[in-house]
């Protein structure tokens, strides 16, 4: 019998009759959701579907939306207002040299999405022309060093710290940590809820970031990312802004540099090599996360737009899009999940082919995991197109 107790819900869900599967992991104080609805044929395991894996593959399980920290949602909203107010208080100081590590992305028209979606259920299509105003984009994902400065200035407490746990890839954990865990997500048993896992302790309480200050900060929720960007006098990019920046001036290409995953036999991003989820061979130089300036930049001077860690965007999740042209789209007015882009070091073509500019996935705003980070955007000083 497995050491991990998997809650597959088979006693009350008939998987062969429903197109959308909800697998629930019960963990003290709350429920965590994993939605493999993008698997296609619900009668098979997600991993059997070559290009249409569940968001719980290289992506992460989601926290439940109904109760947060055992408090009503109204209490959570008050807490979020307070933390954003604290972040704003220090934004003037943080704003000094605001554009030092940012690149100007000039206005233009690009093709967002694709008419040849790899994972249609994710809403990758249709292709549509989008006009974007100019903006500044962080050249790299927010690093541990940058996030530490934010914490020191504001005394902010991340949601993973408040919840008391976050999700970590099992193969990254020490035996001591794994021995204290008895539950896993049935659809993705490599994701384990680890008590004490947070941005300072990425693999649980016996880990640290002392030698990873130049790596992307992880175990940060969408709310945490918004707080940081507010403090820095910036904001999260919309999905359209993120994808425009990712493409680096190229049209109709899979990756920021073109269509070849390894041009001239060279690695251009940090993704999974080896037997998922047991062994990441690190042939690209990095098992796990990579420093934020790793690999060549794209045409706009931006690093690691795909691979390494998923990046939060400002948009609510929606899978139905119009093919009509638009200008600076901001996504739906509301929703349950937020869009994240870029894939992560846990992605592989045979399992989670989401490390493409046009690919997308989603999580609840309070979710966090060991492969989820962000970068910020800044409007031009005189911009009137701010979402």
N, C-alpha and C positions, 0 to 999 in steps of 0.2 A: 504493500500500500504506500502511495506517495506520501512524503513528509508534508506536502502542501495540500490543503483541503481546497479543492476547486469548486466554486459554486456555479454550476453550469445551468441551473434552472430547468433541467430536463423534466422535472416532475410536474411542471405547470406550463411549459411552452412546447408546442409541437413545431419543431424546427422545419419539418417538411411541408408545413402549411402556411408559414408566414414569410414574407419577403424581407422583413426587418427583424433582426435578432437583438434582444437586449440581455446582456449577461451582467449580473450584479454580484459584486463582491461586498460582503458585509465586513466592516472593520469598525472597531469601537467608536461609537458616536455618530457614524454617518454611513451612507452607501456610496460606492464608487461605481460608475457606469462605464461599460465598454460597448460601443455600438459598431458591430461589424456589418452594418447595412450596405457597405460598398463592396461586399464580397461577390455579388452577383447571384449565383445559384446558392440559395440558403440551405440546400441539402448537403453541402460539402463543407469541410473545414476551410477557413479562410486561406490557410497557407497553400491549399491545393490550387488556388487561383493565381496564375502566374503574375498578371499585372494588376489585379484588383484586390489588393490586400485590405484588411480592416485598418481603420485609423489606429487600432490598438497594436499594430505591428511595430513599425519604427516610430509610430506615434505613441501616445500614452493614454491610459484609462482616464476617465473624467470623474471629478467629484460631483456629488448630487447637488441639484439646484435648490431643493426645497428648504433645507435647514443648514445653516452655516455656523459652526462652532456651538451648536445646540441653541442658537438664538434665532428669533424670527428674522426674515429678510430685512424688515424695517431697521432693526438694530444694526445689521451689517451695513446698510446704507449710511447710517450715522457714522459708523466706524470708518468707512471709506472716505466720507467727507472730511473727517478729522485728519486722516493721514494725508490726503491731498492738500489740505490746508497747511499742514506741517511742511510738506514738500515745497509748496509755493513760497513759504516764508524764506527759504534759503535760495530761491531761484536766481535772485539778482547776483549773489556771490558766485553761483555756479556758472552764470552766463558770461563771465569774463573769459574772453577767448572762445566764445561759443562755437565758432566755425573752424577752429584750429584743426580738428581731425574730421572735417566734413568735405564733401565734394559737391560742387554745383552741378545739378542735373538740369540742363536747359530745356525749356518748353518744347513741345513737339507732339506729333501724332504717332501712335503705335497701334499695333494689333494685339489686343488683349485676348487671352484664351486661345482656343484652337478649334478648327473644324475636324481635327483628327485626334480626339481625346484618347488618352491611354486608359484613363479610369473615368468613364462617362458618369458614373454615379456621383462623383465628386463635384460635378458641375464645371468641368474644365472648358466646356463649349457654351455657346458657339463663339467663333472668332468675331470680334467687333472692333471697330475703329474708335479710339479714345484720344481726345485732346487733353494734354496735361500742361499745366502751368509749371514754371520753373520752381525748384526747391533745392535745399541742401540736404544731403543724405550722409549719415555717419559712414565713414570709410570701412568700418568693421563692426562686428557685433559688440555690444557692451561687454567690457571685460570685468573680471573679478576686481581688479584694481580700481576701476571707475566706480563700480557698485559699492565697494568698500568706502570710498570717499563720500558717497551719498549717505550711507549708513552712519558714518562718523559725524556728518554734518546735521543729520535730522533725527537720529535715533529711531529710524523707521524699523518696523518689525514685519518681515515678510509673512505671507499667508501660510507657507509651509511651516514656518516657525510657530505660528499661532495654532495651526491644526496639530502640530507635533509630529508630522511625518510627510513623506513625499515618495514618489515612485522611482525605483532604481532598477537597472538591468541586473538580473541575478548574477551573471558571470562577473560583474564588477565588485561583488560583495565579498567580504571576508567570511570565513567559516563561522566565526564568532557571531557575526551579525545574522547570517542565515539561520543559525540554530535557534534564534529567538522568533523566527517568522513561521507561521503555520497556515497562512492563507495566500492564495494567488488568484489572478484573473483567469478563468477557464479558457477564454479565447486567446489569451496571451500570457501563459504562465511564466514567461521570462520577466514580466513586470511584477515587482514585489513592493508592497507598502512598507517602508522602512522608518521606524521611529527614530527621530533625531536626524533624518536626512534633510538638509537644507543647503542654501548657497555656500555656507562656510564648510559644510560637511557633506560633500556630494555623494559619497558612498556610505553614509551613516556616521554615527558618533565617533568611530575610530579612524575617520579620514579627515583630511584638511586640504587647503588650497595654497599652502605656503609656496610650493613650487609651480603653481598654476595661476599666478596673478595675471598673466597675459592671455589666459584662456577665457572663453565666453562665460559669463555668469549663467548658472543654470538653477533649476528649482525655483524659478520665478514665475508667478502667475501673470495674467494679463493686467490685473489690478496693480501688481508690483511694478510692472513695466511702465504703466501710465504714471505712477507716482514718481519713478525715476525721471522719466522724460519731462514731467512737469517741473521737477526740481531743476533740471538742466535747462529750462526755458525752451524746451522742444516738445515734440509730440510723437506718437506712433504714426507710421505711414499708413495711408489707406492701402487696400489691396492693390488698387490700380497704380498708385505711386510706387509701391514695392516692386510690382512686376515690370513697370516701365524702367525702373532703376536696374533691376536684375538683368534685363535684356541688353543693357549696355550699348544701345543704338542699333542692335541687330534686329531683323524682322524674321518671324516664322522660324525660330531656331529653338532647339530643346534646352540648350545650356547657355550660360552667359557668354561663351566663346564660340559657339557653333553647335553642330549636331554630333560630333564625335566625342564620345565619353572620355577617351584618352588620346587626344591629338598628338601625333608623333610618338605614341607610346608613353606619354608622360601623364602622371596624375595631376588633375586640376582641381580636385576637391576631396574632402574628407568623408568617405562613405565606408560601408562595411566590405571587408574582404575576408573570406574564410567561411566557416560553417556557422550560419546564424541559428540560434543565438548564443552558441557555446563559445566560439572562438573568433575574435576579430584579429586576423593576421597582421593588420597594420601595414600592409604593403605600400599604402600611400604615405607612410611615415608616422601615422598616429592611430594607435588603438585607443578608442575613446575620443574625447574632444581634442582639438588642435588649437594652438595660439591663434588669436584673431587676425593676425597679418599673414597667416600661412597661405601659400599658393598665390599665383599671379592674380592681379586685379582684372576686372572686366574693362570694357571700353570707357566706362565712366570713372574708373579708378577705385572701384568698390571690391572689397575682398570677401570671400566666403559667402556669396549670395546663395549658393546652393551647398548642401552638405553641412557638416559640422553640427549645428544645432538649428532646430526649427525656430522661426522668428514670428512673434506676434504681430498682427496688424490691427488697425482700428476698427475694421468692418465686422458687422454681424454676419453670420454664416447664412448663405442662400445658395441653392444649386440651380435655380431657374434664372436664366439671364436673357435679355433681349439682344438681338443682333444689330439693333439701331446704334448709330454713332452717339457718343456722349462726351461731356466735358467734365473733367475732374469728378468722376463718380465717387460716392462715399458709401455705397452699399445700403442695405435695408435700414430702416429707422430703429428697429429693435429685433430681438431674437434671443436665443438661449446660449448659442456658442459663438465664439470669436474665430475669425479666420487666422490661420498661421501658414507660413509659406517657407519653401526652401528645402524641406527634408532635413536629415541629420546624419550623423556618423553611423546610425543604426540602419540606414536605408541601403537596399541592394536591388538591382534591376529585376532579379528573379522573385523578389518578395514585396518590396515597397518602392516602386519606381516613382517616387514623388520628389526626387531631387532635380526637378525641372522648373524653369521659370513659370510655366503655365500651370503647374500642379498646385494642389491646395489641400488642406485638411482643416480640422477644427477641434476645439476644446472649450469647456466652460471657462469663464473668466477667472475662476479661482483655482483652476487646475495647475499642477506643477509636476515636473519630472526631470530626470537627469539628462534629457536631450532637448530641453526647451529654454530658449533665450529670447533676445530681441536686439534691435538697434533703433535709433531715433532719427527723426526728420525735423528739419527746421524750415519754416516759411521764410521767404525773402522779407527783409525788414519792411518793405512797402507793399507786400503782397495783399491783394484783396480777394484771393481765391482760397483762403484758409477754410478747410472743411468744417 
